Structure formats: structure tokens, C-alpha cells
């Protein structure tokens, strides 16, 4: 991984850990770790589009895929996410279309599910006052945080 991206991810991980109780918010935590995940995928895959990054993750994936497949980190949040499946695509012309998480061992399926949570959140389809939305973001943030921190630790130069 590019040293600048590695250091940026390191900075965000440290920043997230320093949030005080008053500042701590599961939605902010999700933003931080999704940003780290996306920066990592962009850097290592060399791809621009999210779907191309996903293809790289599934076919190659580097340390991210290795850590995921070897279950080297606490991924218990995936079971909670599976219990909250499916997630509706909240874009106006896509209402009624759902993304399911049936197989928590399938990195592509996990990516699609978390990506849909991200899309809904980033485009105004997730509400912190809604219990289900809050749970989705919390468990997705827990999973991403555990995965990114462990892979980051393993890739330390």
C-alpha cells in the first residue's frame, strides 16, 4: 500500500479512538471506517469505480481479502447484519429493490450489503432516529472498524 494512504488510514484510526463520549457517534464511526476502506481499495486496486474496486477485492483483495477469509478479527457483527438483512435500495427509482446478506463468508456479498448501507447513508436514506437504521450503521461500522484495524496492523511496514 502507498505510504501516504497507509499513514492517512493510521491517522483516521487514531482519530476515531480519541473521540470522547460526547463526540462519539456510530454514524461518524461508520463514515471514518468506510472512508478508510474506500481509500485502501482505491489505492491497491487502482480502480475508479466502486464496482471495479469490488471486482478487485473479490478476485485479488490483497491483505484485506486474506484477513477476511482467514477470519483473523472479530467479525461477529456480520451475524448481526445478517439478522437485519435485507436492506432496501433507497434511491427514488430503486425503491422495492433489496440487497441481502445470506452468506457472511462471501466477501462480495458482504461488500454489496455494506455498500448499500453506505449508499443509503451518504444519500440521505438512513436516519439516526430510526432503530433499524441505527443498528445497521452500528454493526456495519463495528465490522469495518475491526476489519480495517486488523488488516492495517498486519500490513504495517
N, CA and C of each residue as an Amber inpcrd file, in Angstrom:
protein
   471
   0.8480000  -1.1750000   0.0000000   0.0000000   0.0000000   0.0000000
   0.8930000   1.2380000   0.0000000   0.4600000   2.2380000  -0.7030000
   1.1190000   3.5370000  -0.7500000   1.2950000   4.0630000   0.6780000
   2.4880000   4.5450000   0.9920000   2.7750000   5.0090000   2.3560000
   1.8550000   6.1500000   2.7840000   1.5350000   7.0570000   1.8720000
   0.6410000   8.1700000   2.2260000  -0.7450000   7.6660000   2.6190000
  -1.2680000   6.6960000   1.8770000  -2.5820000   6.1360000   2.1970000
  -2.5080000   5.3730000   3.5100000  -1.4390000   4.6100000   3.7060000
  -1.2550000   3.8880000   4.9690000  -1.2730000   4.8580000   6.1470000
  -0.5370000   5.9590000   6.0260000  -0.4680000   6.9490000   7.1070000
  -1.8060000   7.6520000   7.3140000  -2.5260000   7.9110000   6.2440000
  -3.8460000   8.5270000   6.3550000  -4.8130000   7.6050000   7.1060000
  -4.8150000   6.3320000   6.7510000  -5.6650000   5.3670000   7.4440000
  -5.2600000   5.2900000   8.9120000  -3.9710000   5.2700000   9.1640000
  -3.4680000   5.2560000  10.5370000  -3.9890000   6.4680000  11.3090000
  -3.9390000   7.6350000  10.6930000  -4.4060000   8.8620000  11.3430000
  -5.8920000   8.7660000  11.6820000  -6.7080000   8.2680000  10.7470000
  -8.1490000   8.1620000  10.9860000  -8.4620000   7.1470000  12.0850000
  -7.7160000   6.0460000  12.1250000  -7.9180000   5.0480000  13.1820000
  -7.6320000   5.6790000  14.5440000  -6.5340000   6.3850000  14.6430000
  -6.1800000   7.0550000  15.8980000  -7.2330000   8.1010000  16.2430000
  -7.6830000   8.8490000  15.2590000  -8.6900000   9.8940000  15.4770000
  -9.9900000   9.2980000  16.0100000 -10.4210000   8.1910000  15.4340000
 -11.6560000   7.5450000  15.8870000 -11.5210000   7.0890000  17.3350000
 -10.3710000   6.5590000  17.7030000 -10.1670000   6.0870000  19.0740000
 -10.1300000   7.2240000  20.0840000  -9.8100000   8.4390000  19.6290000
  -9.7120000   9.5840000  20.5320000 -11.0280000  10.3290000  20.7180000
 -12.0690000   9.9220000  20.0310000 -13.3570000  10.5960000  20.1900000
 -13.8310000  10.4420000  21.6300000 -14.2400000  11.5270000  22.2280000
 -14.7600000  11.4740000  23.5910000 -16.1760000  10.9170000  23.5720000
 -16.6970000  10.6170000  24.7260000 -18.0770000  10.1070000  24.8110000
 -19.0730000  11.0940000  24.2300000 -18.8130000  12.3780000  24.4000000
 -19.7300000  13.3940000  23.8620000 -19.6450000  13.4580000  22.3420000
 -18.4690000  13.1720000  21.7940000 -18.2650000  13.2450000  20.3470000
 -18.6350000  11.9400000  19.6490000 -18.5970000  10.8380000  20.3920000
 -18.7340000   9.5190000  19.7790000 -20.1190000   9.3410000  19.1690000
 -20.1390000   8.8670000  17.9780000 -21.3710000   8.6630000  17.2450000
 -21.1330000   7.5170000  16.2740000 -22.0090000   6.5240000  16.2890000
 -21.8350000   5.3550000  15.4120000 -21.8630000   5.7360000  13.9310000
 -22.5960000   6.7780000  13.5940000 -22.6580000   7.2030000  12.1950000
 -21.3170000   7.8000000  11.7710000 -20.7040000   8.5830000  12.6620000
 -19.3770000   9.1440000  12.3610000 -18.3540000   8.0230000  12.2740000
 -18.4580000   7.0560000  13.1750000 -17.5420000   5.9060000  13.1530000
 -17.6560000   5.1750000  11.8180000 -18.8750000   4.9470000  11.3510000
 -19.0630000   4.2880000  10.0600000 -18.4110000   5.1060000   8.9510000
 -18.6480000   6.4270000   8.9440000 -18.0390000   7.2950000   7.9300000
 -16.5200000   7.1250000   7.9220000 -15.9140000   7.1650000   9.0920000
 -14.4580000   7.0730000   9.1960000 -13.9630000   5.7560000   8.6110000
 -14.5540000   4.6500000   9.0290000 -14.0410000   3.3630000   8.5610000
 -14.4150000   3.0630000   7.1170000 -15.5430000   3.5690000   6.6510000
 -15.8350000   3.3770000   5.2270000 -14.8510000   4.1920000   4.3900000
 -14.5160000   5.3890000   4.8490000 -13.5440000   6.2200000   4.1440000
 -12.1880000   5.5020000   4.0790000 -11.7630000   4.9040000   5.1830000
 -10.5080000   4.1450000   5.2050000 -10.5750000   2.9630000   4.2410000
 -11.6880000   2.2390000   4.2760000 -11.8960000   1.0860000   3.3950000
 -11.8220000   1.5040000   1.9300000 -12.5130000   2.5780000   1.5930000
 -12.5220000   3.0490000   0.2080000 -11.1410000   3.5360000  -0.2290000
 -10.4420000   4.2470000   0.6400000  -9.0920000   4.7220000   0.3020000
  -8.1730000   3.5310000   0.0530000  -8.2830000   2.5160000   0.8910000
  -7.4550000   1.3180000   0.7490000  -7.7570000   0.6210000  -0.5760000
  -9.0450000   0.4050000  -0.8540000  -9.4270000  -0.2520000  -2.1080000
  -8.9750000   0.5460000  -3.3280000  -9.1530000   1.8540000  -3.2750000
  -8.7620000   2.6970000  -4.4060000  -7.2650000   2.6000000  -4.6450000
  -6.4850000   2.6980000  -3.5770000  -5.0380000   2.6540000  -3.7000000
  -4.5500000   1.3090000  -4.2300000  -5.0030000   0.2300000  -3.6320000
  -4.4700000  -1.0760000  -4.0100000  -5.0290000  -1.5940000  -5.3300000
  -6.2810000  -1.2700000  -5.6260000  -6.8650000  -1.7730000  -6.8740000
  -6.4900000  -0.9060000  -8.0640000  -6.2550000   0.3870000  -7.8210000
  -6.0000000   1.3090000  -8.9170000  -7.2500000   1.6260000  -9.7210000
  -8.4020000   1.2800000  -9.1740000  -9.6690000   1.4560000  -9.8900000
 -10.4020000   2.7050000  -9.4170000 -11.2470000   3.2360000 -10.3110000
 -12.0260000   4.4300000 -10.0150000 -13.4300000   4.0990000  -9.5180000
 -14.0820000   3.1460000 -10.1580000 -15.4870000   2.8760000  -9.8370000
 -15.5970000   1.8850000  -8.6870000 -16.6740000   2.0300000  -7.9310000
 -16.8990000   1.1380000  -6.8000000 -17.0520000  -0.3110000  -7.2490000
 -17.6990000  -0.5410000  -8.3780000 -17.8800000  -1.9160000  -8.8510000
 -16.5540000  -2.5400000  -9.2980000 -15.6530000  -1.7480000  -9.8700000
 -14.3290000  -2.2590000 -10.2250000 -13.5050000  -2.5490000  -8.9740000
 -13.6460000  -1.7130000  -7.9580000 -12.9610000  -1.9700000  -6.6880000
 -13.4690000  -3.2720000  -6.0810000 -14.7860000  -3.4960000  -6.1740000
 -15.3570000  -4.7390000  -5.6570000 -14.7900000  -5.9340000  -6.4240000
 -14.7220000  -5.8390000  -7.7480000 -14.1820000  -6.9460000  -8.5440000
 -12.7530000  -7.2700000  -8.1170000 -11.9690000  -6.2050000  -7.8740000
 -10.5890000  -6.4180000  -7.4180000 -10.5820000  -7.1050000  -6.0520000
 -11.4170000  -6.6360000  -5.1400000 -11.4680000  -7.2070000  -3.7970000
 -11.8110000  -8.6940000  -3.8580000 -12.7770000  -9.0560000  -4.6660000
 -13.2200000 -10.4440000  -4.7770000 -12.1640000 -11.3010000  -5.4660000
 -11.5330000 -10.7860000  -6.5130000 -10.5950000 -11.6070000  -7.2850000
  -9.1790000 -11.5980000  -6.7210000  -8.7550000 -10.4940000  -6.1260000
  -7.3970000 -10.3820000  -5.5940000  -7.4900000 -10.0300000  -4.1180000
  -7.7830000  -8.7770000  -3.8440000  -8.0930000  -8.3290000  -2.4920000
  -6.9440000  -8.1250000  -1.5450000  -5.7560000  -8.6030000  -1.9030000
  -4.5930000  -8.3770000  -1.0650000  -4.8230000  -8.7720000   0.3870000
  -4.2390000  -8.0010000   1.2810000  -4.3230000  -8.2860000   2.7210000
  -5.7530000  -8.1800000   3.2350000  -6.5600000  -7.2890000   2.6440000
  -7.9550000  -7.1770000   3.0820000  -8.6940000  -8.5050000   2.9040000
  -8.5500000  -9.1010000   1.7360000  -9.2260000 -10.3680000   1.4770000
  -8.6350000 -11.4840000   2.3330000  -7.3270000 -11.4910000   2.4690000
  -6.6710000 -12.5200000   3.2780000  -7.1740000 -12.4920000   4.7170000
  -7.2090000 -11.3160000   5.3110000  -7.6770000 -11.1690000   6.6940000
  -9.1490000 -11.5660000   6.8020000  -9.9570000 -11.1720000   5.8190000
 -11.3800000 -11.5250000   5.8180000 -11.5500000 -13.0430000   5.7540000
 -10.9000000 -13.6720000   4.7910000 -11.0870000 -15.1060000   4.5900000
 -10.5380000 -15.9460000   5.7450000  -9.4730000 -15.4780000   6.3680000
  -8.8750000 -16.2180000   7.4870000  -9.5750000 -15.9340000   8.8140000
 -10.5630000 -15.0440000   8.7880000 -11.3230000 -14.6860000   9.9950000
 -10.3720000 -14.3440000  11.1440000  -9.4410000 -13.4590000  10.8460000
  -8.4040000 -13.0950000  11.8050000  -8.8310000 -12.0000000  12.7690000
 -10.0580000 -11.5650000  12.7100000 -10.5330000 -10.4590000  13.5310000
 -11.9490000 -10.7750000  13.9820000 -12.4450000 -10.0110000  14.9190000
 -13.8030000 -10.2100000  15.4130000 -14.7930000  -9.7530000  14.3380000
 -15.4310000 -10.7060000  13.7050000 -16.4120000 -10.3650000  12.6770000
 -17.8210000 -10.7540000  13.0980000 -18.0550000 -10.8100000  14.4160000
 -19.3720000 -11.1890000  14.9350000 -20.4690000 -10.2130000  14.5060000
 -20.0910000  -8.9910000  14.1620000 -21.0900000  -8.0190000  13.7010000
 -21.7340000  -8.4470000  12.3900000 -21.0530000  -9.3080000  11.6370000
 -21.6530000  -9.7960000  10.3910000 -22.9080000 -10.6220000  10.6680000
 -22.8850000 -11.4070000  11.7360000 -24.0820000 -12.1910000  12.0780000
 -25.2400000 -11.2600000  12.4250000 -24.9340000 -10.1840000  13.1430000
 -25.9800000  -9.2050000  13.4700000 -26.5060000  -8.5510000  12.1900000
 -25.6130000  -8.2170000  11.2700000 -26.0400000  -7.6170000   9.9910000
 -26.9020000  -8.5990000   9.1960000 -26.4910000  -9.8590000   9.2060000
 -27.2760000 -10.8770000   8.5020000 -28.7020000 -10.9270000   9.0580000
 -28.8280000 -10.7710000  10.3730000 -30.1490000 -10.7600000  11.0020000
 -30.9770000  -9.5410000  10.6460000 -30.3250000  -8.4800000  10.1770000
 -31.0280000  -7.2600000   9.7710000 -31.2790000  -7.2090000   8.2640000
 -30.8310000  -8.2280000   7.5650000 -30.9990000  -8.3090000   6.1160000
 -32.4600000  -8.5790000   5.7860000 -32.9480000  -8.0390000   4.6710000
 -32.2990000  -7.2730000   3.6150000 -32.3350000  -5.7610000   3.8780000
 -31.5870000  -5.0500000   3.0340000 -31.5720000  -3.5870000   3.0680000
 -32.1460000  -3.0910000   1.7440000 -33.1120000  -2.1840000   1.8480000
 -33.7220000  -1.6240000   0.6400000 -32.8000000  -0.5760000   0.0250000
 -32.7600000  -0.5610000  -1.3000000 -32.0790000   0.4980000  -2.0410000
 -32.9990000   1.7150000  -1.9840000 -32.5370000   2.7850000  -1.3380000
 -33.3960000   3.9390000  -1.0620000 -33.4140000   4.9900000  -2.1810000
 -32.7010000   4.7320000  -3.2700000 -32.7560000   5.6950000  -4.3770000
 -34.1740000   5.7220000  -4.9480000 -34.6180000   6.8910000  -5.3900000
 -36.0170000   7.0360000  -5.8200000 -36.4890000   6.0120000  -6.8520000
 -35.6900000   5.7070000  -7.8370000 -36.1260000   4.7770000  -8.8900000
 -35.8050000   3.3220000  -8.5640000 -35.3050000   3.0740000  -7.3610000
 -34.9040000   1.7150000  -6.9830000 -35.6550000   1.1990000  -5.7610000
 -36.6290000   1.9640000  -5.2820000 -37.4220000   1.5220000  -4.1340000
 -38.0240000   0.1570000  -4.4380000 -38.0420000  -0.6910000  -3.4360000
 -38.5670000  -2.0390000  -3.6220000 -37.5050000  -3.0330000  -4.0580000
 -36.2770000  -2.5740000  -4.3020000 -35.1630000  -3.4620000  -4.6150000
 -34.3310000  -3.6290000  -3.3460000 -33.9270000  -4.8540000  -3.0760000
 -33.2620000  -5.1600000  -1.8140000 -31.9220000  -5.8480000  -2.0460000
 -30.9990000  -5.5890000  -1.1220000 -29.7160000  -6.2740000  -1.0890000
 -29.7350000  -7.1560000   0.1520000 -29.4200000  -8.4290000  -0.0440000
 -29.4790000  -9.4170000   1.0330000 -28.0690000  -9.8000000   1.4910000
 -27.9690000 -10.1580000   2.7460000 -26.7460000 -10.7530000   3.2770000
 -27.1290000 -12.1280000   3.8040000 -26.8690000 -13.1370000   2.9870000
 -27.1800000 -14.5160000   3.3560000 -25.9360000 -15.2930000   3.7580000
 -24.8030000 -14.9800000   3.1260000 -23.5670000 -15.7290000   3.3480000
 -22.4790000 -14.7720000   3.8390000 -22.2190000 -14.7880000   5.1260000
 -21.2310000 -13.8700000   5.7060000 -19.7940000 -14.2770000   5.3870000
 -19.6100000 -15.4180000   4.7140000 -18.2680000 -15.8280000   4.2740000
 -17.9710000 -15.3600000   2.8550000 -18.9550000 -14.8150000   2.1700000
 -18.7940000 -14.3550000   0.7880000 -18.4350000 -12.8750000   0.7990000
 -17.1800000 -12.5690000   0.5060000 -16.6920000 -11.1880000   0.5940000
 -17.4450000 -10.2680000  -0.3690000 -17.8370000 -10.7660000  -1.5160000
 -18.5940000  -9.9550000  -2.4660000 -19.9800000  -9.6100000  -1.9500000
 -20.6260000 -10.5780000  -1.3150000 -21.9580000 -10.3430000  -0.7490000
 -21.8810000  -9.3780000   0.4330000 -20.8580000  -9.5360000   1.2680000
 -20.6550000  -8.6210000   2.3910000 -20.4100000  -7.2180000   1.8670000
 -19.5550000  -7.0940000   0.8290000 -19.2800000  -5.7860000   0.2270000
 -20.5770000  -5.1480000  -0.2610000 -21.3810000  -5.9010000  -1.0060000
 -22.6290000  -5.3520000  -1.5550000 -23.5590000  -4.8580000  -0.4550000
 -23.6570000  -5.6170000   0.6310000 -24.5600000  -5.2570000   1.7190000
 -24.0870000  -3.9800000   2.4170000 -22.8120000  -3.9320000   2.7440000
 -22.2720000  -2.7380000   3.4140000 -22.2760000  -1.5480000   2.4610000
 -22.0240000  -1.8040000   1.1970000 -22.0640000  -0.7250000   0.2010000
 -23.4680000  -0.1310000   0.1110000 -24.4900000  -0.9700000   0.2020000
 -25.8630000  -0.4400000   0.1580000 -26.1560000   0.4000000   1.3890000
 -25.6770000  -0.0270000   2.5450000 -25.8350000   0.7880000   3.7560000
 -25.1440000   2.1280000   3.5400000 -23.9470000   2.0870000   3.0050000
 -23.1750000   3.3070000   2.7230000 -23.9400000   4.2200000   1.7630000
 -24.4440000   3.6530000   0.6800000 -25.1680000   4.4650000  -0.3080000
 -26.3960000   5.1100000   0.3200000 -27.1600000   4.3320000   1.0660000
 -28.3480000   4.8860000   1.7110000 -27.9730000   6.0000000   2.6810000
 -26.9190000   5.7820000   3.4660000 -26.4780000   6.7830000   4.4300000
 -25.9570000   8.0320000   3.7310000 -25.0890000   7.8680000   2.7670000
 -24.4660000   9.0090000   2.0940000 -25.4760000   9.8200000   1.2850000
 -26.5550000   9.1830000   0.8490000 -27.5220000   9.8680000   0.0010000
 -28.8370000  10.1580000   0.7130000 -28.8050000  10.1360000   2.0430000
 -29.9680000  10.5810000   2.8200000 -31.0090000   9.5320000   3.1220000
 -30.6800000   8.2470000   2.9920000 -31.6620000   7.2000000   3.2250000
 -31.5070000   6.4760000   4.5490000 -30.7050000   6.9960000   5.4530000
 -30.5520000   6.3940000   6.7850000 -30.7490000   7.4840000   7.8270000
 -31.5310000   7.1630000   8.8460000 -31.8990000   8.1350000   9.8550000
 -31.4200000   7.6620000  11.2290000 -30.5930000   8.4670000  11.9200000
 -30.1070000   8.0650000  13.2400000 -31.2320000   7.8560000  14.2560000
 -32.3840000   8.4200000  14.0100000 -33.5080000   8.2740000  14.9400000
 -34.3060000   6.9870000  14.6910000 -34.0000000   6.2830000  13.6050000
 -34.6630000   5.0300000  13.2790000 -33.8140000   3.8870000  13.8580000
 -34.3980000   3.0640000  14.7150000 -33.6610000   1.9930000  15.3830000
 -33.0130000   1.0140000  14.4340000 -33.7260000   0.6010000  13.3830000
 -33.1600000  -0.3410000  12.4230000 -31.9870000   0.2870000  11.6750000
 -32.1510000   1.5300000  11.2290000 -31.0580000   2.2240000  10.5380000
 -29.8440000   2.3640000  11.4480000 -30.0980000   2.7280000  12.6890000
 -29.0150000   2.8880000  13.6560000 -28.2770000   1.5630000  13.8720000
 -29.0250000   0.4740000  13.9830000 -28.3970000  -0.8420000  14.1480000
 -27.5720000  -1.2300000  12.9340000 -28.1040000  -1.0030000  11.7360000
 -27.3520000  -1.3210000  10.5200000 -26.0200000  -0.5750000  10.4830000
 -26.0650000   0.7180000  10.7610000 -24.8540000   1.5380000  10.7230000
 -23.8910000   1.1330000  11.8400000 -24.4150000   0.8540000  13.0100000
 -23.5700000   0.4450000  14.1390000 -22.8320000  -0.8560000  13.8370000
 -23.5630000  -1.8790000  13.4180000 -22.9260000  -3.1760000  13.1570000
 -22.0010000  -3.1210000  11.9370000 -22.3840000  -2.3740000  10.9100000
 -21.5000000  -2.2310000   9.7450000 -20.2220000  -1.4860000  10.1400000
 -20.3520000  -0.4550000  10.9740000 -19.1790000   0.2780000  11.4530000
 -18.2880000  -0.5830000  12.3320000 -18.9030000  -1.4090000  13.1870000
 -18.1160000  -2.3330000  14.0210000 -17.3260000  -3.2980000  13.1520000
 -18.0070000  -3.8760000  12.1740000 -17.3340000  -4.8240000  11.2790000
 -16.1890000  -4.1440000  10.5330000 -16.4890000  -3.0150000   9.8880000
 -15.4400000  -2.3190000   9.1320000 -14.2810000  -1.9010000  10.0350000
 -14.5940000  -1.3740000  11.2070000 -13.5420000  -0.9530000  12.1260000
 -12.6360000  -2.1080000  12.5190000 -13.2240000  -3.2380000  12.8850000
 -12.4240000  -4.4060000  13.2630000 -11.5820000  -4.9060000  12.0960000
 -12.2010000  -4.9770000  10.9200000 -11.5030000  -5.4830000   9.7220000
 -10.3550000  -4.5560000   9.3280000 -10.6420000  -3.2710000   9.2110000
  -9.6300000  -2.3090000   8.7740000  -8.4890000  -2.2200000   9.7850000
  -8.8160000  -2.1460000  11.0680000  -7.7460000  -2.0430000  12.0840000
  -6.8430000  -3.2670000  12.0510000  -7.4210000  -4.4610000  11.9250000
  -6.6040000  -5.6640000  11.9330000  -5.7550000  -5.7640000  10.6560000
  -6.3520000  -5.5080000   9.5040000  -5.5980000  -5.5580000   8.2420000
  -4.5160000  -4.4840000   8.2380000  -4.8220000  -3.3280000   8.7670000
  -3.8540000  -2.2270000   8.8460000  -2.6800000  -2.6290000   9.7240000
  -2.9750000  -3.2470000  10.8490000  -1.9270000  -3.7200000  11.7630000
  -1.0450000  -4.7530000  11.0680000  -1.6570000  -5.6800000  10.3270000
  -0.9020000  -6.7240000   9.6270000  -0.0590000  -6.1830000   8.4680000
  -0.4740000  -5.0540000   7.9170000   0.2550000  -4.5050000   6.7660000
   1.2870000  -3.4690000   7.1820000   1.4180000  -3.2490000   8.4830000
   2.3810000  -2.2650000   8.9910000   3.7700000  -2.6160000   8.5010000
   4.4730000  -1.6000000   7.9360000   5.8360000  -1.8790000   7.4280000
   6.8180000  -2.2350000   8.5330000
